[in-house]
Amino acid sequence: MSGLPTKTAVTRFSVSSMNCVACTPAFRRGLSRSEGVVDVRELPMLNLVVVEFDPTRTDEAKIMREVEAVAAKAGFKGKVIFPGKKKEVIAKR
């Protein structure tokens, strides 16, 4: 049925250097533009970013690739760790 809300899914990732003033908004802006992303919340005190998404339009693998792109574009120099995914992104400028 069209018009009914779709169930969303949530993924989280840890950001080792979330104290970077440019990094936090960069993740939010970059991921918010991604197809299927519903909401992006940064929790800097926990070094955590939470992404709510529509699983009919995107998936965790696509979000992980987008995080890699955003981190590289922002010149992020820390680690981004996806819990339980054995995936660690280390972006370097």
Buried (B, 14 or more C-beta within 10 A) or exposed (E): EEEEEEEBBEBBBBBBEBEBEEBBEBBBEBBEEBEBBBEBEBBEEEBBBBBBBBEEEBBBEBBBEBBBBBBEEBEBBBBBBBEEEEBEBEBEE
